[in-house]
Amino acid sequence: MKGTVIALGTVKGRDAAALIEDGRLTDLLIDSDRPRPGAIYRARADRPMKGQGGMSLQSPDGPVFLRQVKGLAPGEPILVQVTGYAEPGKAVPVSSKLLFKSRYAIVTPEAPGLNVSRQIRDDDIRDNLLVIAHEEMGGSDMGLILRSSCAEADPDAIAEDIRAMVALAEQVTADRAGEPEKLTEGDGPHELAWRDWVMEATLADTPDAFEAHGVLDALDELQTSLAKLTGGASFYIEPTRALVAVDVNTGGDTSPAAGLKANLAAAKDLPRQLRLRGLGGQITLDLAPMGKKDRRQFETTLRAAFRQDATETALAGWTPLGHFELQRKRDRVPLSEVLS
């Protein structure tokens, strides 16, 4: 099926959203019981974590961890925002730099200034958006970022979005005193789909949307470690406690170029696979055999693939044994945990 579909539904009683492009599942969001990234707490400082460069805080959902903190005394209240999911056995990561993010606007209370996404390059559009920004922000000392989705959006919708985010930011930042409390929940899958999937698409929100668009079949495939590639090649994605191991295989192709072809195909599909499976942290690639002269082409392909991915991923490079390592932000709950 050609075209883009955004399907809304549930998986095991949890809200879920799926992005299907030309009949292929490219993104998947499923709610969990963990604190959502974007949730804002009024937390209380607990104790410094010596050697870790941060402080443990108490929140209504248990301990959270704030990095690079200065001048915060134990017992002092502070507003913090969840930035991702914790590794097993660790506290939820938070930041004191709050972001109020919607479809068109991001309000930044601690970072003043009016900015337009660099992806919008048309000078006339940028000028018109700055006019809207100045009109809506007025004399506010908060900052504003207008997202790339503003390029073709209705000016009234942009203005309304800015007003809503400013009002929420003012309400939350004025509520600094008191016992630990969750001030915002963070966006769920359906809200995130509306906020971040801004491409032209068909909305499917009927009870059978996931079945009709093949999402349930894709979920079955994602519960195995095997991911198939073109030409009979494949790769296995296997999370362990310490890291995610990725093993690329050429299949039945024994030609001299088979290793490079399999590695390039895996590089192109790896961001999608990690996204759908909700995997992050340290990732080690055990690639199919290829010459050292081909490494630059592989790196270029891998870097281009991750450039299109929203999750922050650092390409660490090659190990002495010829493996390639990545470090990826944990911004999703592993699919295996959500479906268990």
VOBA-1610 file (N, C-alpha, C; in pm, whole numbers, padded with zeros to 5 digits, always signed):
BEGIN
Met+00084-00120+00000Met+00000+00000+00000Met+00088+00125+00000Lys+00069+00211-00098Lys+00146+00333-00108Lys+00088+00440-00016Gly+00175+00532+00027Gly+00131+00640+00112Gly+00163+00616+00258Thr+00133+00717+00340Thr+00163+00713+00482Thr+00034+00704+00562Val+00035+00616+00661Val-00081+00595+00749Val-00035+00610+00893Ile-00111+00683+00972Ile-00091+00688+01116Ile-00207+00612+01179Ala-00176+00500+01243Ala-00278+00416+01303Ala-00276+00433+01454Leu-00391+00456+01513Leu-00404+00468+01658Leu-00484+00350+01711Gly-00438+00293+01820Gly-00508+00179+01878Gly-00453+00144+02014Thr-00465+00018+02051Thr-00413-00030+02179Thr-00339-00162+02156Val-00243-00188+02242Val-00171-00315+02245Val-00169-00365+02389Lys-00233-00477+02413Lys-00245-00532+02549Lys-00302-00430+02647Gly-00403-00357+02601Gly-00470-00260+02686Gly-00398-00128+02701Arg-00284-00109+02634Arg-00208+00015+02642Arg-00227+00096+02514Asp-00239+00227+02529Asp-00248+00313+02410Asp-00124+00294+02323Ala-00145+00292+02193Ala-00033+00272+02099Ala-00060+00350+01972Ala+00049+00386+01903Ala+00040+00455+01774Ala+00145+00396+01682Ala+00107+00378+01556Ala+00198+00318+01458Ala+00205+00407+01335Leu+00327+00421+01281Leu+00349+00495+01158Leu+00385+00396+01048Ile+00302+00390+00945Ile+00323+00294+00836Ile+00348+00374+00708Glu+00462+00350+00644Glu+00497+00420+00522Glu+00512+00319+00408Asp+00428+00336+00306Asp+00427+00244+00192Asp+00414+00099+00237Gly+00326+00076+00334Gly+00298-00059+00381Gly+00401-00115+00478Arg+00500-00037+00517Arg+00607-00084+00606Arg+00602-00008+00738Leu+00604-00080+00850Leu+00601-00017+00981Leu+00736+00052+01006Thr+00733+00184+01026Thr+00857+00258+01046Thr+00870+00317+01186Asp+00762+00328+01261Asp+00772+00376+01399Asp+00655+00321+01478Leu+00679+00304+01607Leu+00580+00242+01693Leu+00595+00298+01834Leu+00486+00345+01890Leu+00484+00399+02026Leu+00382+00321+02107Ile+00425+00268+02221Ile+00334+00195+02310Ile+00355+00248+02451Asp+00247+00278+02519Asp+00255+00331+02655Asp+00306+00224+02752Ser+00358+00269+02865Ser+00407+00176+02967Ser+00369+00229+03105Asp+00406+00155+03207Asp+00378+00197+03343Asp+00486+00289+03399Arg+00595+00307+03325Arg+00704+00392+03373Arg+00672+00539+03353Pro+00739+00629+03428Pro+00722+00773+03404Pro+00757+00808+03259Arg+00673+00888+03197Arg+00695+00923+03057Arg+00800+01032+03042Pro+00886+01024+02942Pro+00973+01138+02911Pro+00887+01262+02885Gly+00929+01374+02941Gly+00852+01497+02932Gly+00773+01527+03056Ala+00749+01428+03143Ala+00679+01453+03269Ala+00761+01548+03355Ile+00693+01636+03427Ile+00760+01735+03511Ile+00723+01711+03657Tyr+00825+01707+03742Tyr+00806+01690+03886Tyr+00850+01816+03960Arg+00783+01841+04071Arg+00844+01920+04176Arg+00910+01818+04268Ala+01042+01813+04261Ala+01117+01713+04337Ala+01188+01779+04454Arg+01245+01696+04540Arg+01320+01748+04654Arg+01461+01690+04652Ala+01560+01775+04665Ala+01699+01730+04664Ala+01723+01636+04781Asp+01792+01526+04754Asp+01818+01427+04857Asp+01965+01430+04898Arg+02051+01373+04814Arg+02193+01369+04850Arg+02278+01369+04722Pro+02397+01427+04731Pro+02489+01422+04616Pro+02536+01279+04591Met+02555+01245+04464Met+02607+01114+04426Met+02754+01133+04389Lys+02841+01113+04487Lys+02983+01136+04466Lys+03038+01043+04359Gly+03117+01101+04271Gly+03176+01024+04164Gly+03089+01013+04041Gln+02961+01054+04051Gln+02870+01047+03936Gln+02832+01185+03883Gly+02878+01290+03950Gly+02855+01425+03900Gly+02710+01466+03902Gly+02635+01424+04003Gly+02494+01460+04009Gly+02438+01443+04148Met+02305+01449+04156Met+02237+01441+04284Met+02112+01355+04271Ser+02087+01277+04374Ser+01963+01201+04382Ser+01853+01291+04436Leu+01737+01286+04372Leu+01621+01364+04414Leu+01506+01269+04448Gln+01417+01316+04533Gln+01297+01241+04564Gln+01179+01297+04485Ser+01106+01207+04418Ser+00988+01245+04342Ser+00871+01156+04385Pro+00749+01188+04343Pro+00635+01102+04377Pro+00648+00961+04321Asp+00731+00943+04217Asp+00750+00812+04155Asp+00881+00746+04198Gly+00939+00794+04307Gly+01063+00735+04356Gly+01184+00820+04322Pro+01305+00767+04345Pro+01428+00845+04321Pro+01446+00879+04174Val+01495+00998+04149Val+01535+01040+04015Val+01676+01097+04025Phe+01746+01105+03911Phe+01886+01146+03912Phe+01907+01268+03824Leu+01967+01372+03882Leu+01993+01496+03811Leu+02144+01514+03797Arg+02193+01528+03673Arg+02336+01546+03648Arg+02377+01693+03653Gln+02505+01715+03675Gln+02567+01847+03664Gln+02489+01953+03741Val+02467+01925+03867Val+02391+02017+03952Val+02488+02096+04039Lys+02461+02227+04053Lys+02542+02313+04138Lys+02452+02399+04224Gly+02494+02419+04348Gly+02423+02510+04436Gly+02290+02459+04488Leu+02265+02329+04478Leu+02138+02271+04525Leu+02164+02202+04658Ala+02095+02247+04762Ala+02116+02192+04895Ala+02016+02081+04923Pro+02054+01979+04999Pro+01960+01873+05038Pro+01835+01932+05103Gly+01719+01880+05062Gly+01592+01927+05113Gly+01528+02038+05032Glu+01604+02096+04938Glu+01553+02208+04858Glu+01464+02157+04745Pro+01348+02223+04719Pro+01263+02181+04606Pro+01319+02230+04474Ile+01292+02156+04368Ile+01340+02193+04235Ile+01248+02131+04131Leu+01224+02203+04022Leu+01144+02151+03912Leu+01236+02077+03815Val+01200+01956+03781Val+01279+01875+03689Val+01188+01804+03590Gln+01245+01764+03476Gln+01169+01698+03370Gln+01236+01567+03333Val+01156+01463+03317Val+01208+01332+03279Val+01262+01339+03137Thr+01384+01290+03116Thr+01448+01299+02984Thr+01457+01164+02913Gly+01431+01055+02981Gly+01440+00924+02919Gly+01405+00816+03018Tyr+01433+00692+02981Tyr+01406+00578+03068Tyr+01536+00531+03131Ala+01526+00484+03252Ala+01645+00442+03326Ala+01691+00303+03285Glu+01822+00282+03296Glu+01874+00148+03284Glu+01825+00065+03402Pro+01819-00068+03389Pro+01774-00152+03500Pro+01854-00124+03627Gly+01781-00102+03736Gly+01845-00079+03865Gly+01891+00062+03889Lys+01866+00155+03795Lys+01910+00293+03812Lys+01791+00387+03820Ala+01819+00508+03874Ala+01713+00607+03890Ala+01678+00671+03756Val+01555+00722+03748Val+01507+00789+03626Val+01589+00916+03601Pro+01641+00936+03479Pro+01718+01058+03450Pro+01626+01179+03432Val+01666+01292+03490Val+01587+01414+03477Val+01679+01532+03446Ser+01619+01642+03403Ser+01693+01765+03375Ser+01619+01881+03440Ser+01695+01983+03481Ser+01633+02103+03538Ser+01599+02204+03428Lys+01638+02176+03303Lys+01605+02262+03190Lys+01474+02215+03129Leu+01366+02282+03162Leu+01233+02238+03121Leu+01204+02278+02976Leu+01136+02187+02905Leu+01088+02213+02769Leu+00939+02186+02765Phe+00864+02279+02708Phe+00720+02261+02690Phe+00696+02250+02539Lys+00679+02127+02494Lys+00685+02095+02351Lys+00549+02056+02298Ser+00513+02114+02185Ser+00389+02080+02117Ser+00416+02062+01968Arg+00311+02058+01888Arg+00325+02028+01745Arg+00406+02134+01672Tyr+00384+02261+01709Tyr+00449+02371+01637Tyr+00551+02447+01722Ala+00535+02445+01852Ala+00614+02533+01937Ala+00681+02457+02051Ile+00800+02505+02088Ile+00869+02459+02209Ile+00900+02583+02291Val+00845+02590+02412Val+00871+02702+02502Val+00981+02661+02599Thr+01082+02748+02614Thr+01199+02719+02698Thr+01211+02825+02807Pro+01158+02801+02926Pro+01159+02903+03032Pro+01299+02949+03071Glu+01398+02860+03067Glu+01532+02895+03113Glu+01624+02943+03001Ala+01573+02949+02879Ala+01658+02987+02765Ala+01584+03090+02680Pro+01595+03219+02712Pro+01522+03322+02637Pro+01571+03335+02493Gly+01486+03395+02412Gly+01519+03414+02270Gly+01414+03350+02183Leu+01394+03407+02063Leu+01297+03357+01967Leu+01373+03295+01849Asn+01343+03170+01819Asn+01417+03098+01717Asn+01324+03020+01626Val+01368+03001+01502Val+01295+02922+01403Val+01384+02805+01361Ser+01324+02687+01345Ser+01399+02568+01305Ser+01487+02596+01183Arg+01610+02545+01188Arg+01702+02563+01076Arg+01655+02488+00951Gln+01567+02391+00970Gln+01517+02317+00854Gln+01428+02403+00766Ile+01379+02513+00820Ile+01300+02607+00739Ile+01398+02709+00681Arg+01421+02701+00551Arg+01524+02784+00488Arg+01468+02902+00408Asp+01338+02900+00382Asp+01277+03008+00305Asp+01273+03135+00391Asp+01337+03242+00345Asp+01347+03365+00424Asp+01211+03428+00451Asp+01121+03424+00354Asp+00989+03484+00373Asp+00911+03409+00481Ile+00917+03277+00477Ile+00847+03198+00579Ile+00907+03225+00716Arg+01039+03230+00725Arg+01105+03256+00853Arg+01064+03394+00908Asp+01060+03494+00820Asp+01020+03628+00865Asp+00877+03629+00916Asn+00786+03560+00847Asn+00646+03556+00889Asn+00632+03484+01023Leu+00711+03378+01041Leu+00703+03305+01167Leu+00758+03388+01283Leu+00861+03466+01258Leu+00915+03552+01363Leu+00816+03662+01402Val+00739+03708+01306Val+00635+03807+01337Val+00533+03745+01434Ile+00490+03622+01403Ile+00395+03552+01492Ile+00456+03533+01630Ala+00584+03493+01633Ala+00651+03470+01761Ala+00656+03596+01846His+00692+03709+01785His+00698+03834+01860His+00559+03876+01909Glu+00458+03857+01827Glu+00322+03896+01867Glu+00274+03813+01986Glu+00301+03684+01984Glu+00248+03595+02088Glu+00331+03597+02216Met+00462+03613+02203Met+00546+03610+02323Met+00545+03744+02396Gly+00517+03854+02322Gly+00509+03984+02386Gly+00634+04016+02466Gly+00614+04052+02591Gly+00727+04085+02677Gly+00773+03968+02762Ser+00736+03847+02727Ser+00774+03730+02807Ser+00925+03711+02805Asp+00979+03671+02919Asp+01123+03644+02926Asp+01154+03497+02897Met+01054+03421+02857Met+01076+03282+02819Met+01122+03275+02674Gly+01187+03164+02639Gly+01230+03143+02502Gly+01128+03065+02421Leu+01143+03070+02289Leu+01051+03000+02200Leu+01128+02946+02081Ile+01099+02822+02045Ile+01151+02761+01922Ile+01031+02721+01838Leu+01026+02769+01715Leu+00920+02727+01622Leu+00974+02610+01541Arg+00903+02498+01544Arg+00951+02373+01485Arg+00935+02374+01332Ser+01000+02278+01269Ser+00996+02270+01123Ser+00855+02247+01070Ser+00767+02192+01154Ser+00627+02169+01114Ser+00552+02298+01088Cys+00608+02412+01130Cys+00543+02541+01107Cys+00548+02585+00960Ala+00635+02523+00882Ala+00660+02571+00745Ala+00533+02580+00663Glu+00445+02482+00677Glu+00323+02481+00596Glu+00198+02486+00683Ala+00213+02530+00807Ala+00100+02530+00900Ala+00020+02659+00892Asp-00103+02653+00939Asp-00190+02771+00944Asp-00139+02866+01053Pro-00123+02995+01024Pro-00072+03090+01124Pro-00154+03092+01252Asp-00287+03080+01240Asp-00371+03080+01360Asp-00344+02958+01447Ala-00318+02843+01383Ala-00288+02722+01459Ala-00154+02736+01531Ile-00057+02798+01466Ile+00072+02821+01529Ile+00058+02913+01650Ala-00016+03022+01630Ala-00035+03118+01739Ala-00106+03053+01858Glu-00208+02973+01829Glu-00281+02904+01937Glu-00189+02808+02012Asp-00103+02739+01938Asp-00010+02645+02000Asp+00087+02718+02092Ile+00137+02831+02048Ile+00229+02910+02130Ile+00160+02953+02259Arg+00037+03004+02247Arg-00035+03051+02366Arg-00056+02937+02466Ala-00090+02819+02416Ala-00115+02706+02504Ala+00013+02665+02578Met+00126+02663+02508Met+00252+02622+02572Met+00301+02727+02671Val+00283+02856+02638Val+00323+02962+02730Val+00238+02955+02857Ala+00107+02935+02841Ala+00020+02926+02958Ala+00059+02809+03048Leu+00090+02693+02986Leu+00131+02577+03064Leu+00264+02603+03133Ala+00358+02664+03062Ala+00489+02693+03120Ala+00477+02789+03239Glu+00394+02891+03225Glu+00376+02986+03334Glu+00312+02919+03455Gln+00215+02832+03430Gln+00147+02762+03540Gln+00244+02672+03615Val+00324+02596+03541Val+00415+02499+03605Val+00529+02570+03676Thr+00592+02666+03612Thr+00709+02732+03673Thr+00671+02817+03794Ala+00543+02852+03809Ala+00499+02927+03926Ala+00471+02836+04045Asp+00479+02704+04023Asp+00441+02607+04126Asp+00566+02537+04181Arg+00661+02615+04230Arg+00789+02559+04272Arg+00792+02515+04418Ala+00706+02568+04502Ala+00713+02540+04645Ala+00619+02425+04682Gly+00663+02345+04779Gly+00578+02238+04827Gly+00646+02103+04826Glu+00571+02002+04863Glu+00621+01865+04866Glu+00635+01809+04725Pro+00712+01702+04708Pro+00725+01641+04576Pro+00589+01609+04514Glu+00575+01644+04385Glu+00447+01626+04316Glu+00473+01616+04166Lys+00393+01537+04097Lys+00398+01533+03951Lys+00309+01643+03897Leu+00369+01737+03824Leu+00296+01853+03774Leu+00241+01833+03634Thr+00310+01754+03551Thr+00257+01715+03420Thr+00289+01568+03397Glu+00207+01501+03318Glu+00222+01357+03297Glu+00319+01323+03184Gly+00342+01414+03093Gly+00414+01377+02971Gly+00316+01323+02869Asp+00350+01333+02742Asp+00259+01292+02635Asp+00260+01142+02616Gly+00140+01085+02595Gly+00125+00945+02563Gly+00140+00922+02414Pro+00130+00795+02369Pro+00151+00764+02227Pro+00062+00842+02131His-00066+00857+02162His-00154+00927+02070His-00117+01075+02060Glu-00081+01136+02175Glu-00039+01277+02173Glu+00095+01293+02101Leu+00185+01198+02123Leu+00315+01205+02055Leu+00300+01191+01904Ala+00209+01105+01861Ala+00185+01088+01717Ala+00137+01220+01656Trp+00045+01288+01724Trp-00004+01417+01674Trp+00107+01521+01678Arg+00191+01516+01781Arg+00294+01618+01801Arg+00411+01603+01704Asp+00455+01480+01680Asp+00582+01458+01610Asp+00568+01402+01469Trp+00458+01335+01438Trp+00441+01280+01304Trp+00358+01379+01223Val+00425+01477+01169Val+00355+01591+01109Val+00348+01582+00957Met+00394+01470+00901Met+00387+01454+00755Met+00242+01435+00710Glu+00219+01453+00580Glu+00086+01429+00525Glu+00055+01279+00534Ala-00055+01245+00598Ala-00084+01104+00623Ala-00233+01082+00639Thr-00273+00957+00620Thr-00411+00914+00645Thr-00420+00866+00790Leu-00521+00913+00861Leu-00541+00871+01000Leu-00633+00750+01005Ala-00589+00645+01071Ala-00671+00524+01090Ala-00687+00503+01240Asp-00807+00527+01291Asp-00829+00513+01435Asp-00949+00425+01467Thr-00985+00336+01374Thr-01093+00242+01400Thr-01040+00127+01486Pro-01129+00052+01552Pro-01083-00057+01640Pro-00995-00161+01571Asp-01013-00179+01440Asp-00934-00281+01370Asp-00817-00222+01291Ala-00777-00097+01322Ala-00674-00029+01242Ala-00541-00103+01244Phe-00499-00153+01361Phe-00371-00223+01369Phe-00372-00352+01288Glu-00482-00423+01294Glu-00490-00548+01218Glu-00497-00520+01068Ala-00574-00420+01031Ala-00593-00390+00889Ala-00464-00344+00822His-00376-00280+00897His-00253-00225+00838His-00130-00307+00872Gly-00150-00428+00920Gly-00038-00521+00939Gly+00048-00494+01061Val+00002-00410+01154Val+00084-00377+01271Val+00098-00498+01363Leu-00009-00574+01379Leu-00003-00690+01468Leu+00093-00796+01414Asp+00093-00815+01282Asp+00189-00910+01223Asp+00332-00862+01243Ala+00354-00732+01228Ala+00488-00676+01248Ala+00532-00694+01394Leu+00439-00680+01487Leu+00473-00700+01628Leu+00519-00842+01655Asp+00455-00937+01590Asp+00498-01077+01606Asp+00642-01095+01558Glu+00676-01033+01445Glu+00812-01044+01392Glu+00914-00976+01484Leu+00874-00864+01544Leu+00966-00789+01629Leu+00995-00860+01761Gln+00916-00958+01796Gln+00941-01031+01920Gln+01047-01139+01903Thr+01097-01157+01781Thr+01210-01246+01758Thr+01335-01160+01738Ser+01452-01219+01753Ser+01576-01143+01737Ser+01615-01127+01590Leu+01553-01204+01500Leu+01590-01204+01360Leu+01526-01088+01284Ala+01606-01017+01206Ala+01556-00914+01115Ala+01609-00947+00976Lys+01519-00969+00881Lys+01559-01010+00747Lys+01598-00889+00662Leu+01695-00911+00573Leu+01741-00809+00481Leu+01723-00859+00338Thr+01748-00772+00242Thr+01735-00812+00102Thr+01846-00909+00064Gly+01820-00988-00039Gly+01921-01079-00093Gly+01952-01198-00004Gly+01861-01230+00089Gly+01882-01345+00176Gly+01967-01316+00298Ala+02021-01194+00310Ala+02099-01159+00428Ala+02006-01133+00546Ser+02063-01124+00665Ser+01984-01100+00785Ser+02075-01048+00895Phe+02013-00997+01001Phe+02091-00967+01120Phe+02008-00994+01244Tyr+02077-01033+01350Tyr+02014-01065+01477Tyr+02040-00951+01575Ile+01936-00910+01645Ile+01945-00801+01742Ile+01909-00859+01878Glu+02008-00870+01964Glu+01989-00940+02090Glu+02035-00854+02208Pro+01940-00799+02285Pro+01978-00720+02402Pro+02025-00808+02517Thr+02133-00766+02582Thr+02180-00828+02705Thr+02174-00723+02815Arg+02211-00758+02935Arg+02208-00661+03044Arg+02306-00546+03019Ala+02422-00578+02959Ala+02526-00477+02942Ala+02514-00399+02812Leu+02467-00463+02705Leu+02467-00398+02574Leu+02371-00470+02481Val+02353-00411+02362Val+02275-00474+02256Val+02372-00527+02152Ala+02367-00657+02126Ala+02456-00719+02027Ala+02382-00734+01894Val+02447-00690+01786Val+02391-00700+01652Val+02486-00783+01567Asp+02435-00893+01512Asp+02518-00986+01435Asp+02466-00991+01292Val+02549-00947+01196Val+02508-00941+01055Val+02557-01066+00982Asn+02469-01127+00903Asn+02502-01249+00828Asn+02467-01231+00681Thr+02547-01294+00594Thr+02525-01281+00449Thr+02424-01381+00395Gly+02389-01482+00472Gly+02298-01583+00420Gly+02368-01674+00321Gly+02299-01710+00214Gly+02354-01803+00116Gly+02446-01740+00014Asp+02460-01608+00017Asp+02545-01538-00081Asp+02691-01553-00040Thr+02772-01616-00124Thr+02914-01636-00094Thr+03005-01555-00186Ser+02950-01459-00257Ser+03030-01377-00348Ser+03121-01284-00268Pro+03230-01234-00328Pro+03323-01146-00257Pro+03259-01019-00202Ala+03153-00972-00268Ala+03089-00848-00225Ala+02975-00870-00127Ala+02949-00997-00089Ala+02833-01029-00006Ala+02840-00960+00130Gly+02958-00958+00192Gly+02971-00898+00325Gly+02939-00750+00325Leu+02994-00678+00228Leu+02968-00534+00220Leu+02821-00507+00193Lys+02760-00582+00103Lys+02618-00562+00072Lys+02532-00585+00195Ala+02560-00691+00270Ala+02481-00720+00390Ala+02501-00610+00495Asn+02624-00564+00513Asn+02652-00461+00612Asn+02585-00329+00578Leu+02584-00293+00449Leu+02519-00168+00408Leu+02368-00178+00427Ala+02311-00294+00394Ala+02166-00313+00414Ala+02131-00306+00562Ala+02215-00366+00647Ala+02191-00361+00791Ala+02203-00218+00843Ala+02300-00143+00793Ala+02317-00004+00836Ala+02194+00080+00806Lys+02135+00059+00689Lys+02017+00137+00650Lys+01895+00103+00734Asp+01885-00023+00777Asp+01764-00065+00851Asp+01782-00060+01002Leu+01905-00045+01050Leu+01929-00052+01193Leu+01853+00054+01274Pro+01851+00182+01234Pro+01775+00279+01314Pro+01627+00241+01329Arg+01566+00193+01222Arg+01425+00152+01229Arg+01407+00035+01325Gln+01495-00063+01317Gln+01484-00179+01404Gln+01501-00142+01551Leu+01598-00059+01582Leu+01619-00016+01720Leu+01501+00066+01769Arg+01448+00151+01682Arg+01333+00234+01717Arg+01212+00148+01750Leu+01182+00053+01662Leu+01064-00030+01681Leu+01078-00121+01804Arg+01198-00166+01832Arg+01221-00255+01945Arg+01243-00179+02076Gly+01255-00046+02068Gly+01274+00035+02187Gly+01408+00015+02254Leu+01512-00007+02177Leu+01643-00041+02233Leu+01738+00079+02230Gly+01819+00091+02336Gly+01918+00197+02345Gly+02034+00151+02429Gly+02116+00246+02472Gly+02235+00212+02549Gly+02352+00181+02457Gln+02443+00093+02504Gln+02558+00055+02424Gln+02517-00051+02322Ile+02558-00033+02197Ile+02522-00123+02089Ile+02650-00163+02016Thr+02674-00293+02003Thr+02794-00343+01937Thr+02754-00421+01812Leu+02811-00382+01698Leu+02781-00446+01570Leu+02892-00545+01535Asp+02854-00671+01521Asp+02945-00774+01470Asp+02912-00793+01323Leu+02988-00729+01237Leu+02953-00718+01095Leu+02998-00840+01017Ala+02938-00856+00900Ala+02982-00960+00807Ala+03121-00923+00755Pro+03200-01023+00715Pro+03337-00995+00670Pro+03341-00898+00550Met+03425-00797+00561Met+03448-00703+00451Met+03588-00644+00468Gly+03643-00593+00363Gly+03777-00536+00368Gly+03780-00404+00444Lys+03895-00371+00502Lys+03909-00244+00573Lys+03885-00125+00481Lys+03911-00143+00352Lys+03888-00034+00256Lys+03740+00001+00243Asp+03653-00091+00285Asp+03508-00068+00275Asp+03451-00003+00400Arg+03533+00015+00502Arg+03480+00068+00628Arg+03425+00210+00614Arg+03494+00293+00535Arg+03447+00431+00520Arg+03309+00435+00454Gln+03287+00352+00354Gln+03155+00348+00290Gln+03049+00303+00388Phe+03083+00203+00471Phe+02987+00157+00572Phe+02955+00269+00671Glu+03057+00337+00720Glu+03035+00445+00817Glu+02949+00556+00757Thr+02976+00591+00632Thr+02898+00696+00566Thr+02750+00657+00557Thr+02724+00532+00522Thr+02586+00482+00512Thr+02519+00481+00648Leu+02593+00434+00750Leu+02537+00427+00885Leu+02507+00567+00939Arg+02599+00660+00916Arg+02578+00797+00966Arg+02457+00861+00898Ala+02442+00839+00768Ala+02327+00895+00695Ala+02197+00836+00747Ala+02197+00707+00780Ala+02075+00643+00831Ala+02034+00701+00965Phe+02129+00721+01055Phe+02096+00774+01187Phe+02067+00923+01184Arg+02111+00992+01081Arg+02082+01133+01069Arg+01931+01157+01053Gln+01862+01058+00998Gln+01717+01070+00979Gln+01638+01025+01102Asp+01708+00980+01205Asp+01643+00926+01324Asp+01641+01031+01433Ala+01528+01042+01503Ala+01513+01149+01603Ala+01589+01120+01732Thr+01618+00994+01761Thr+01684+00960+01887Thr+01833+00990+01878Glu+01885+01055+01980Glu+02027+01090+01983Glu+02113+00963+01986Thr+02201+00949+01887Thr+02287+00831+01876Thr+02428+00876+01840Ala+02525+00830+01919Ala+02666+00863+01894Ala+02735+00743+01831Leu+02802+00765+01718Leu+02879+00659+01653Leu+03020+00659+01712Ala+03047+00560+01798Ala+03173+00559+01872Ala+03290+00515+01786Gly+03267+00421+01693Gly+03375+00379+01604Gly+03412+00233+01618Trp+03527+00200+01563Trp+03572+00061+01552Trp+03650+00017+01675Thr+03635-00110+01711Thr+03713-00170+01819Thr+03833-00244+01758Pro+03930-00281+01840Pro+04045-00357+01787Pro+04005-00490+01722Leu+03891-00547+01763Leu+03846-00673+01705Leu+03763-00654+01578Gly+03746-00529+01535Gly+03672-00505+01412Gly+03523-00487+01430His+03475-00476+01554His+03335-00445+01578His+03313-00293+01568Phe+03188-00254+01546Phe+03155-00112+01544Phe+03060-00083+01659Glu+03088+00025+01734Glu+03009+00054+01854Glu+02930+00184+01841Leu+02811+00182+01902Leu+02722+00298+01908Leu+02681+00321+02053Gln+02639+00444+02081Gln+02577+00476+02210Gln+02447+00549+02179Arg+02335+00493+02223Arg+02203+00546+02186Arg+02124+00582+02311Lys+02058+00696+02308Lys+01978+00740+02422Lys+01863+00643+02446Arg+01834+00618+02573Arg+01722+00530+02610Arg+01595+00616+02622Asp+01529+00639+02512Asp+01409+00723+02515Asp+01281+00642+02498Arg+01293+00508+02502Arg+01175+00421+02493Arg+01193+00300+02584Val+01081+00243+02621Val+01085+00118+02696Val+01102+00004+02597Pro+01191-00092+02625Pro+01207-00206+02533Pro+01074-00274+02503Leu+01053-00305+02375Leu+00928-00368+02333Leu+00904-00498+02407Ser+01009-00574+02433Ser+00993-00701+02503Ser+00934-00682+02642Glu+00970-00571+02707Glu+00915-00542+02840Glu+00769-00499+02831Val+00737-00416+02731Val+00600-00367+02716Val+00504-00482+02687Leu+00549-00578+02608Leu+00461-00688+02565Leu+00463-00807+02661Ser+00547-00802+02763Ser+00557-00917+02853Ser+00437-00927+02946
//
